Structure formats: C-alpha cells, structure tokens
Amino acid sequence: MSGGFDLDPWRLRWSDLALDQLHRTESVFALANGHIGLRGSLDEGEPVGLPGTYLNGFYEEHALPYAEIGYGYPEAGQTVVNVTDGKIIRLLVEDEPLDLRYGRALHHHRTLDLRTGILSRVTEWESPTGKRVRVSSQRIVSLTQRAVAAIHYVVEPIDESGQTQLVVQSDLLANEPIESRTRDPRVALALKSPLEGEFQRAEGTRAVLVHRTRQSGLRVAAAMDHEIEVRDGLRTDITVEDDLARLTVAADVPVGEALRLTKFLGYGWSSTRSAPALRAQVEAALAGARQTGWDGLLAEQRAYLDDFWEAADVEIDGDDELQQALRLGLFHILQAGARGESRAIPGKGLTGPGYDGHAFWDTETFVLPVLTYTVPEAARDALSWRHGTIPLAQARARVLGKTGAAFPWRSINGQECSAYWPAGTAAFHVSADIADAVARYYAATLDADFDAEQGTELLVETARLWASLGHHDPHDGFRIDGVTGPDEYTAVVDNNVYTNLMAQKNMLEAIKAAERNPSVAAHLGVTPEEIETWRTAANRMRIPFDDMLGVHQQAEGFTSHEEWDFEGTPGKHYPLLLNYPYFDLYRKQVVKQADLVLAMHLRGDAFTPEQKARNFAYYEARTVRDSSLSAGTQAVLAAECGHLDLAHAYLAEAALTDLNDLHDNVGNGLHMASLAGAWQAVVAGLGGMRDHDGQLSFAPRLPSALARVAFRMCFQGSRIQVEITQGSAVYRLVSGKPVDVAHHGEPVRIEGEVALDIPAPPSHPAPSAPKGREPRRRTKAGGS
C-alpha cells in the first residue's frame, strides 16, 4: 500500500471509502488538459471534500490588504474561481439518494489509469431500506478535444429479483457552495457566489448556462448533453434556472439490465466574447464530442497517451512506490500543460485552489524543462503566455523605475498580485528564469519561428531589465543589489549568486538571439551599444565567494550571518515561517529551499567540481526544505557530488510529496513543481543530464538500492532512451536523426544503440542535514 493507494506501476487505486481523506484523493484523482480541470470528487457531488471545476486563466479580482500602502504596491489580487460544475450525477434508488454516508457500501474502489487517462469508479451500495445497486462510472477530460469532458455512468440493480426504480439527476451547477479555506476575508467575499447568470437554456437532453464574474468581468459558458440507454419505460425531464440546469431520467430497471447515461460537457470562457458567441462555442464543442462518441473519445485519449509515454516514460527497478509516483507526476504535469494554449501553468495545475490558482517561477524553472524534453509544444504554449504578457511586465518595470520587462512573482493574467513585496516584487529572478526557459526550449527544438516571433523579444526585454537593475562598481564589477533569490528565508539581499548567474546567462542569450535575428533585434530597437552593455555587465558580474570557508555565499554577507539554532528548534515548529518572524529568519543562516544549490544545477558551468562539493555540504547543513521545491534540486546535486543514496532519498521525497501528503496540504491541489522536480531528480540527477549552452550531456550513476533506471526524452525532433544499470549505460535512438551528446565528458553519437561503462563516482564526506530535516518519504506517523 502507498498511503491508501494500491501499488501498481500504471494505476492508482483507492480501495476503501475513507471519507476523511476526500480532500486528498480529490486532488490526486483530478483530471485536466491544461484548459479544463475537474477535481476527482464523487459523481453524486456529496460527500465532498472540496468541490472544484476550473478553467485555466478564469479568475475573480479582490482588493489586496495593506496595513500601510507604499508606492508601486500591486492593488488587485486574483483568485481562481470554481466555475459551473458539470460532474454532478445524482442517483435515487427507490427514492433513497445514493450517499456513501448512509446505507452500506458493500464494495467501493476508484482507479486512475495513467495509460488511458480514465478515472473509474465501482460502488456496490445497499440503501437504508435494503435495495442494492452497482454503480460504475468512467470520467475523462479530453486531451484531444480541448473544451470537452465526458462521464459514462452505469447503474445496475443487484437485488435477487424484481425491478428497481432508478432516478438519475444530471446537473450543471454554478455558484456551488464552498466552505472558504482562506483567512483573508477579501478573498472569501470574492468567492462567495462569484458568478452572475447571463443566459440559460435547456431543451431535450441539452442545456447551457452562461455566467459572468462580478469584478474581473470574465464570461464563462458551460453546456451538457446526454446519451441514455435503457430497455424501456424511460422518462426524462429537463429544467433550467440561473445557476442550475438539471436533466432528470427515470426508469424501472430489472435485475440483469442497466441504466446507462453518457454525459458530454463543453466549457469555454472569454474576457471579450459575447454570451451568444460563447454559447455557440460550447455547443459546437458538444456537437464535436457527440460526433466522436464516448468510445471515440476513449480511443483518442489512449492514442494521445501512448504517444506521450513513448516520449516521456520513466522506469525504475527496485522501488515500486517510487515507480508509481513518478508516472503519476508525469501524468499530472502533462495534464497541467497539454492544452493550455497560451495560458499559464499554475503552481497547483488545475487540481485545486491552492496559491489562489497563481502561476509562479515554478513553471519555467521546474515544469517547463519536463515539457521541453517530453511535450515541447506544451512548453512553447506556456512561453507564448509569457510573451503575451510582455506589455504588462514592461508597465510593471516602469512603475519600478526600470526598463525592460519585470515579470510578476505570482499572477493569473500577467499582472503582479503578490501583496508581500520582499518575496514578490524583489524576486526579480523570475525574469531570468523565463529567459532560461526560452533559451532551453530553443536549443532543444531549434524552433526558428518561435525564436523570431516570441523568444527573442522575451530575451531582449528581460536583458534590458538587468541592465537597468544592476550597476557597475569600480572594485566589485556589475552588482545587482536589493533583490530576493529563490530562498524565501533570505530576502532583499545584495548579489544573490543565483540571481546574478541567471541574469548573466539572460544577457548572453539575448546577445545570441539578437545576432540570430538581426531584423527582429532592429525592430525592438536593439543597438550595437546596447549589446555591448549586456556583454560588459555579463563579463563583470559579481559572484560573492567566502575565501576563508572556501564556499560561495548565497548572497553577499550570508556566511557572516548568525547560525540558526537547529538543535533548539522542535520539529513541531516547522515550517519555520508559521512559527518565527521573517525578521528573525532573514538575518540567520537558514535556507527554506535550494538557492545556491539550484544555481549549481542550472548554471553548473560556472562552478568547479570541488566548489560544487563544498557548496553542497555547506548548504545541506542549513536547508530545512520548508518548500516542496527543494528536494528535487537537492537530489540533482547530491547525485553529481557522488552522494547517490542521498539523491535517491531526496528523489523519493519529491516524488511522494503529494501521494503521501508530506506537507499536509495536498487537499488544496498537487505541487506541480515537486512532481516536476522528481523528474529532474531522475533525469538530471541519476541521469546526470545537463544542457549548458544547448549541448546535451549525461553523467549517469545509480544509488545502491536501484537495479535499473530508464528514461525517455525528446531533443531536436528525435526521441532517445537512456538506460542505466549498475556500472553501465545504454543510449538508444527511439526515432528521428542521430543525436550527439556527451557521456561523462566523452562525445557520443546516439544512432541505434550505444553501451558505455560508468566511471566510479567522486568521493566526498557525507553531508548532514539540519537536525530533524533529513529527507522523508512518509509522514512522521509512518502513514500519510
């Protein structure tokens, strides 16, 4: 068992009711395609942990709270909205509603199949009056038809004789009651009945509702249609109100027969289109789904996922729990970005309302590397969203007195909506993270159209930000002062190494892009003088180093700060931000999440192997991982420094963060960056994959507990597989042209199959984590 889930390499099955775990299972069983997200709640709508139906980019506004206002503070917050719920199919058995809190569940299980993308459910239920039925359902959110979801719902009487009267009510429900889980009354008020009805219509078995948000002015349409199969005696009725459309189906069904209902759903939203236009859009989506049919939708879904797994699968021999978790993570990353189509990828994907549905730098730094090397078109879509928000980022830079584009720390529509500026506005590194993702995508795809139409502008505008944000010091080189790096326990510092190295790469990549696309650069007003400004700043970038300790400083002066008292910090006081003031955290050597260590991953070309080993040991002893972002990165550097069993432990923590609910918050949605970090821990950690300057290289090694690891990835139109065993690695060309890579520093051409020996790992003293903060794969109670 894996915390309630049966162990299976390709499925997640939950085999009991566990109503107290609904929040958790609803997140794990969520289905999405990057446009639509359906939490994995029960078909009947109740009992429910947290209802959730989301459309990517659809939000409501609310005022941001400030005790004291300051110039340049963002004014409006944004919060994801639970839109019209089409999942609900209620069942009455001889006038008794099927509710798993009543009667008896004789048998119940739910299964998510990662190869087919189907969430299925089987329940045998006895009503309080003794009537028994078997309910089977299958649910999908289409990866091929972006606006479509569908449910196949089957009810079979299992009494010994006679007929059973069955009534099924299929709903579209807007403004679904939700118990607010936020402490901010402004957010709670914004989410209380956020949708105003504009249009409703129902006829036959079809209904459509159109609503509009009260503050953000966004319009949403939801539609449903049905196919019903039953031998005879069928009665149907359809009704509609502002917030509810309901199809009622009644039939007397004998033992041995069944009532079958297939429900097709269509969703769309817009900030500009009229209610009639949106209605037409979702009705057209329904027409397409009906034309394809339920079986056709399943076949399309399986074909799409077959192709995905051929390009992206990860295999682990020796850790069954980890194998299941890694495939689950890849599946949810795909669901978060597959059909986003110029929308953001939120930190929780579309699995829950955590982080208010905001997108962060997590997308570019953790999620997009996965998509770039598995589903590159999805990575391009996410970067296209960033490109579309350049005007907002330029306006934000101007407010801050800078040039170029200052992209937001957290946002849904591209505007900054973080009310805490030390961790928000000051975290300028997000602009360099976007540039890094742009450069990686171009190198991995050679997508010249993207490079000319979007990528170059993103690189140029972010380079301009750094040129205006930093300054030249005669003695110290180019300095970037007063910023916050990835570590949120160390804010508003000078010369954060991660920020400076990523800014350096940003400016150098902008120069390359301008030289590749001179007409684009000219259109953007790039001059030879500006290019020389970027080159000089990059070459003189200040990188703080503590000569006495022999380690890089996370930021200037960091190694001079007072040490945190880890021995005197009880385990119940983690995460520290909930138990200690930021003032105290900011002035101590305590690290929330990988910062300097992340720099050594993404800019490993700027460090020697000896520096990496000393830096890793130093920061390992000060990093508490109060963020789910950290474990995957620590796994990558642990592997590079030869600490392979530690890398395995951190890999497991990243992969199992949600499946085992290690942070006790999976009910608000899954951690996309942690799931992506687990992939990076395998590919960049155990596989040693690096892509510095667009050159692909590998340095694979395995920990003692794993017998074999294999992963697939895409590069410049080809698909390759890397298979690692103890002492050797095999590189295979799955499809496409030969690929030139390096294996532990030696050039290799992958064409057909190449088998190579693996050298012994470097030997360094084992590092130590702070007391009580060692990697974990289960909760402290041993379960989840």
N, C-alpha and C positions, 0 to 999 in steps of 0.2 A: 504493500500500500504506500502511496505517496501523499500523506496528509489527507486521506479520504478518497483520493483518486486511485483507481486500479492502475498498476503498472502495465503499460503496453507501449511499444515503440511508435505506434501510429495513431493511437486513440487516447482520449481522456474519458474515463467512465466513472461516474459518481453513483454508487450503488445503494444509497440509502436516502432517507428524507433529509435529515439534519437541517431542520428549518432555521436553526440558529446560525447556519452557515450560508444562508441565501445571498447575502451581500457579496460574499467571496465567490461563490460558484457563478453568480450572475456576471461577474467581471470576466472570469476565466472562460465561460461559455459564450461570451459576446461574439456576435458576427458583424462584420463590417466589410466595406470595399473601398474605403477612403472618402466616399461621399455619404453613404448611409451607415449608421451604427445602431445595432439593436442589442441592448443588454440581454443576457441569457435568462430572463425571467420566465416563469412558468406560463404556459399558454393561457391558462384561465385568469391571469392577471393578479390573483391572490391565492395564497400568501405571497408576499413580495418583500424583498429586502430594500431595493432602491430601484424604482421604475426608471427606464431610460431609453429614449429613442432620439438619436442625434443626427443632424445634418452638418457636415463639415463647413465651418465658417458662419453658421447661423447662431446669433448671439443677441443678448439684450444689454443695454447700457445702464450704468448706475453711477452716481457720484462717488468719487474716491474720498476716503476720510483723511483729513489732516488736522492735527491739533494746532499746528502753525503752518501757514501756507508760505511757500517760497517761490521765487521766480523760476520758471521752467518746470515746475511740477506738473505731471500729467493730471488732467482734470476729470477724465471719464474712464471708468472701469468697464470691462466687458466680461460677460459670463455666458457660458454655453447654455442653451435652452433645451429642455426636454420637449420635443415637438410632438405632434399628433401621433399617438400610439396605435399602430395597426396590428400589433402582435396578439391582441386580446381575442381569445375564442373561449367563451364561457360554455359550460355544459351543465344541463339539468337532467337528472336521471329520475324519472317518475316524480318530478317537481322538487327533487333534492339537488341543490347545487354541488357539483364536484368541488370540494375544498379539502385539501390534504390535512387541514387542521381538524377535520371532523370525519366521522365514519372510520374505516380502516383501510390503510394502504397495504394490500396483500403482497404487492411487489412494486418496486419503483426503481428505475435507473435512467440516467441521462448520459449521452455519449456524444462527444465531439470527435468526428473523424477528420483527421488532418489531410487525408488524401482526397477526400471528396468535398470537404467544406460543409458538410451537413451536421447540424445539431439535431440529434434524435432523442426521443423520449418514449418510454413504455411504462405505463402505470396500470396495475390491476387494483381496482378500488371497490370497496363494499360500502354502500350508503348506510346511514344510520338506520334505515328501515330494512336493510338486508339485500338490496339489489346490487348485483355485481356487473361491472363492465371492465373492458380492457381499452385503454386509450393509448393510441400510438400516434406520434407526430414527428414530422421532419421539417426543418426550417433552414432556409438558405438566404443569404444576401448575395446577389449575383455579382460575380467578378467580371462578367462579360456584358451585362446589360446594366449600366451604371445606376439607373434610377429605380431598379426593381428588387424587391424581396418577395419571398413566397413561403407559404406554410401548407403542408399536406397533413390533414387531421382526420384520424380514423377512430370511430367508436364501435366496439363490438360487445353486445351483451354476452355474458358468460354464465348466466343462470342456467339451471338444468333444463328448463322448458319455458314455453310461453313467449310472449312478446314484451318488449320493454319500450316504454315511451321515452324518446330522446328529444331534447330541445337544445339546439346549438345557437348561441348568440355571437355573431362575429362583429366586432366593433372597430370604429375609428374614434379615438377619444383624445380630445385636446384639453389642455389645462388640467392634466391628470394630477390629483392631489399628491404632493410630495412633502414629507417632513424635512424641513430645511436642516442641513448639516453644517451650516456656516454660522460663525459667531458675529458676522458683520450684518447688522440689521438692514443696511442699504441693499446688500445682495439678496437677502431673504425677501425684501419687499419687491425687488425687481423680478424675482422668480415666482411671486405669488400671482397666479393667473396672468402670465405674461402675454398671452395671445388674445387678440380681439378678432371675433368672427367677421369675415367679409362676404363669404359666399358659401352656400351649401346646396347640394343637390343629390337626390337618390332616386334610382329607377331600376326596376328589375333586381339584379343582384349586384349592381354597381353603385358606388357613392363617392362623392368628392367633397372635401372641406378645404376652404382657403382662409387663412388667418394672417394677421399682421402683428408684429411686435409693437408695443406702445411707445418705446423710446428710440430704439435703433431704426425703426421704420422698415424692417425686413419682412418680406412676404413669403409664406410657405404654403404649399399645396400638398395634400395627401389624398390618395384615392385607393379604393379597393374594388376588386371584382372577384367572382367566385365560380367554381365549377362544383356541382353537387352530384353525388352518385348514391342512389338508394333504390331498392327494387320498386316499391310503390308506396302510396299513402303520404307523399311528400306535401308539406305546406310551407310556404315561405311568405315573409312579410319584410318590408324594409321601411325604416323611418329615419328622419334626419332632424337635428336641431343645430344650434350654433356650434356646439362643442362635441356633438355626438352623432355619429351615423351608425345604425345597427341593422344588420340582416339577421332575421330570426328564421331558423329552419327547424321544423318539427316533423317527426316520423315515428311510426311504430315499427320497431325492428326486431325480428325473431332471432333466436339463437342460431348461430351458424352464418348469419349475414351481418352486414356492417353499414354504417352511415359514413360516407367519405366526403370530405369537403376540402377543396384546394382553394386557398386564398392567395390572390395576387395583389401586391402592393406597389404603388408608384409614388415617389417622393421628388419634390423639387422646391427650390427657393430662389429668390432674387431680390436685389435691392432696387431694381429699376422696372422689372416687367410687371404688367398689369395682372389683375386677378383672372380675367378671361385667358390671357396668354399662358399663365401658369397652369390653369385648369386644363387647357389644351395639351400642355406639355406632359402632365402626369397621365392624362387619359391616353395619349399616344404611347407612353411607356407601358401602360396596361395592355393596350392593343398588341404591342410587340410581345409582351410576356405571354398573353393568351395564344398568340400565333405560334410561339415557340413551344408552349405547353410545359407542364410540370416535368415530364420525362426529358424534354429537350433542354430545359434549364439545368437539370442534373447532369446531362451529358456534356453540356458546355462547361459547367463548373469542373467536372472531372478532367476534361481535356486541358483546361487552363492550369489546373493544379499539377497535372502530370508534367507539363512543360516547366512549371516553376520548380518542382522538386528535381527535375533533371538538371536544372541550372544551379540549384542552391542547397541541395541536401547535405546534411552533416551526419556522419555515422560515428558512434562511439562504442567500442567494445571494452567492457569492464566496469561500466557504471550505468545500469539500466535506468535509474532515476534521472540521471543527467541526460541520457539519450532522449527520453520523453520530453524533458523540459526544453531542450534545445530546439526540437522540432516545433513544439508549441510556440516558442519565442519567434521562430522564423515565420510561422503561420500568422501570428498577430502583427508582426512587422509588415508582412505583405498586406494584410487587411487594412492597416493604417494608411498605406500609401498607394495601393494598386490603382485606384480610380479617383485620386484626389483632384487631378486635373486643375492645376493652378490654384490649389488651396493649401493651407498649411498642414503640417502633420503635428497635431497636439501632443503634449507630453504624455497624455494618457491614451493617445489614439482616439478612437470613438467608443471606448469601453466603459466610460464613466465620467462624472463631472469633476473629478479631481483637478486641481490647479485652475479651476474655473474654465477648463477647456482651452487653456492658453498653449501656444507654441513657444518654445524656448530655443536656446542654442543647442539643446539636446538633439534637435533634429539634424542639424548639419554635422555635428561632431560625432554622434553615436549612430543615429539611424541611417543617414544618407550613405555612409560607407557600405553598410549592408546592402542597401538598394542599388548603389552604384555597381557593385560586383555581382548582383543577382538579378535585379529587375531595373536595368538602367533607365528605362523610360519613366519609371516612377520617380527616380531621383531627379530627372530632368523636370518633371512636373512640379516637384517641390521647390526647385530652384527658380522655376518660372514664377511661382507665387512671390518669392522674394524680389524678383526683378520687377514684378508689377507694383510692388510697394516702395520702389525707389523714391518717387516723389514725396511720400510721407517721411522716409528716412532722411531725405535732403532737408525737408522742412524742420525736422527734429534737430538736425545738425545746426541749422541757422539759429534756432532758439537757443542752442547751447553756445553760440558764438563761434561755430566751426564751419568748415567747408566739407564737401563730400556728403556721404550718407552715413548717419548714425542709426543703425537698425535697433529695434526695440529689444529689451530684455525679455518681456513677455507680452503677447498680443494674440488677437484673433484676426483682426482686419489689417494689421500692419502699423497701427499706432501704439505707442508705448502706453501700457496701462498698469505699470508697477508703481505702487504708492510709496515704496521704500527705496529711495534713490541710492543709498550706499551699495545695495546689492542689485539695483536696477540700472538706472542711468549710468552709474560709474562703471558698470561691467561692459565697457566698450569692446571687449574681446569678441563679442558676438559678431561684429562686423568682419573681423579677421577669420572667424570660424566659417562664416558664409563664403568668404573668398577661398578658404582652404577647400571647402566642398566643391566650389566651382572648378578650381584647378584640378582636383582629383577626378571629377566627372569628365572633364575634357581629356585628361591623359588616359583614362580608362576606356573612352569611347571614340575619341578623335571626332567628335560631333562638331563639324565645322559650322553648321548652321546655327547651333546654339551658341558657339563661341563668338560668332559675329553679331548675332541678333540680341543676345542677352548676357552671355558670360563676360565679355569684355567690358561692358558698362558696369556690371557688378564689381569687377576687379578695379576698374578705374575710380569709381566713386568711393569705394572703401579705402583705396590707397590715398585718396585726397583727404579722407578723414584723419589718417595717421600723420600725414604731413602737417596738418594744421593742429593736431592734438599734441604732438611732441615738440621738442625744441632742442637745439644744439647747445651743448655746454663745451667750452674750450678744453676742459680736462676730462670730462666723462663721456663724451660722444653724444649720440642722439638719445635723449631721455623722454620717457612717457610717464609723467607724474600724475598722482591723484586718481588712480583707477583701481578697479576691483577685478581680480583674476577669478579663475574658477572656484577657488576656495572661499566659501561664503563666511568662514570664521575669521577672515583676514581682509578687511575692506579699506578702500581709499588709501592705497599704498603707492609708492614710487617704484617704477621699473620692475613690475611683476615679470618674471622671466617668461612665463607662458605668453602673456600678452605681447611682450616685446618681440619674442621669436616668431609668433604668428603674424604680427604686424610686419616684421621684416620679410617673411615669405610673401605676404599680401602685396607689398610694394614690388618685389621682384617678379611676381606672377603678373602684376599689372603691366610691367615693362614688356614682358614676353608677349602678352596679349596685344598690346599696342603695336608691337613690331609685327605680329602675325596679321593684324587687321588695321593697316595704316589708314584706310578710308574711314573706318569706324572711329579710330582714335582722333582723326581730324574733325569728324562730326561732333565728337564730345569735347573738342577744344583742347586736346592734349598737345602740348608743345615739346620740343626737344629740351627746353629749360625745365619743364615740369618733370619729365622723365629723369633728368639728371638730379633733380631734387630728391626724387624717390630713391635713386641709386645711392646717392650720398648718405641719406638717412639710413638705408638698409645696411650699408657697409659700416656705419659708425654706431650701430645700435648698441646701447648699454645693456650688458648682461652681468648682473651682480654675482660675485663669487667670494666666498669666505676662505681666504688663503690659510688661515690658522686651522680651520676644521677640514679644509680640503673638499668642500661641497658648495654647490650653487645655493644662493639664497633664494627662497621662493619669491621674495621681493626685497628691496633694499632694506637692510637692517633686521630682517626677520630672525636671523640666527642670534641676534643680540637680545631678543625679547625674553622675558621670564618664561621658564618652562611651566607647562600646565601640570598640576598635581594629579596625575593619573591614579597613583596608589590611593589617594584620598577621595577619589570620585566613585561613589557607589554605582553599581550597574543600573539601578532604577533611575538615575539622573541622566541617562542617555535617552533620546538625543539631547545634547547639551543646550541647544537653543531654546528648549522648553523649560530649562531649569536654571540657566545662568544668563545674566545680561550680556548683550552683544558687546557692551563696553569692555567687559572682562575678557571675552573671547578674542576681541580684536587686538588686544595688547599682549597676548600669550602665544607660545609656540604650540598651538593645537590646530590641526587641519581637519576640516569637515570632510573633504573629498579630494581626490587626486588633483593636484595642481602642477607643481614642478614635475611630478611623475607623469602626468599627461603630456607635458611639454616634451619629455624624453621619448614618448611614443610618437607623437605627431611630428616632432622636429628632432627625431633621433639623430639626424645627420649633423646636428650642432653640438653633439656630446661625444666624448671618447668612451670606449667600453669601461674603462676604470672610473670615469666620472659617473657613469650610469650606476655602477655597482655601489659606490659610496653614497651617491644621492639617494638611491632606493633604500638603502639601510637606514639612512638618517631620517627620511620622511616616513618610512614604515613605522618607526617608533613614535610618531607624532600624529598619525592619521587615524581618526576614530570612525570613519565611514558612517556618519550620520546622514549621508545621502546615498541613494541607491545607484548613483552614477559611478561610484568609486571602485567597486570590487572588480569589474571587468578590466579597467585600466591597470589596477594593481596586478592582476593576473598576467597581463601582457608583459609588464616589466619584470615581474618575478621570473617568468619563463626566460626572458632574454638574459637575465643575470644568473641563470643556472639553478634557480630555486623552483624546480619543476613540481614538486609535491605541493608547495605553497601556491603555485599557479593553479594547480588542479583544485585546491580548496577555494580559492577566490573565484575561479570559473564556476564552481558549483553554487557559490553564494549568489553570483549574478544571475545565473540561470533559474535558480529556485526562489528568488526574491518574491515572486508573485504566487507561484504554485504552492509554496509553503508559507506564504503571508508573513515573511520575516519582519516586515515593518508594521504589521498590524493595521494596514490601511488599504489593502487590496480591494476592499468594498467600494472605494471611490474610483476604481479603474486600475488597469495594469500600468506598470512602469516601462514605457517603450524603450527608454534609454538603457535600462538594465537588461532587458531582453536583447537589445542590440549589442550591449557590452559583452554579453555571454558569447555571441557570435564572434566578436572581436577577440575575446579571450581564446577561442579555439583557433581562429584563422591567423590573427596577428600574434597571439601568444604561443600556443603549441605549434602552430604552423610557421611562426616567425615571418609572416608576410609583411613587407614594407613596400611603400610606393613613393619613395622620395624622388623628386624630380621626374615623376612619371615612369620610373623604371621599376618593374615588378621584381621582387626578390623574396626568397624564402630561406628560413633557417630552422627547419622543423626538429623538434625533440619531444619525447613523451615522458610524463611522470611515471613513477613505478607502478601505479595501480591500473593503468590503462594499457591494454594489449595492442590496440589499433585505433587510429582516428583517421577519418577520410572526410574531405570536404570538396565541394564543387564551387566554381565561380566563373564569371564571365570577364573577358578582357579583350577590348578592341575587336568585338564581334566573334571571338572564339570562346569556347567553353572548355575548361580544363578541370581535372580532378587531381588532388594531391592526397596520397595515401601514405600514412606514417605508421610504422611499426617500430618496435624496439631495435634501434640500430640501423634502420634503412628507411628510405623514402622512395615512392614511385610516383612519377609525374605522368599523367595521361592526357592526351588531346581527345576530348569528347566529340567536338565538332569545330569546324572552322579552320583557319590557317594556322600554321605553326606559330608558337609564342616563345619569344626569347625572354628568359628570366635568369636569375642567379640562384644557386644553391650553396648556402654558407659561403658566399663570396665568389664562387666559381660560376662562369657563364654556362648556361644550359639552354638548348633549344628543345622545346616540347613539341615533338611530332611523333605520333604513335605513342610509345611507352618508354620511359627512361627510369631506370632504377639506380639509386645512388646511396652510398654509405653516409651515415650521420656521424659527425665527429663528437667526441666527448664534450659535455657542457663545461663552461668555465666554473671554477671552484672559488666560492667566496663564503665567508662566515654567514651562518644562518641569521637573518634579521629577526627582530622581535616586534610584535605589535604592542600598543599600549595595553595595560592590564585589562582583561575582560573584553577586549575588542578584536580578538582573533577571528578569522573567517568562520562563518557558520552556514549550515545548510538547512537547519531546522530551528524552530523557536526554542527558547531556553527550557521550556517544559518538555521538549522532546517530540512534540507533535506539531500542529500548526493552528 
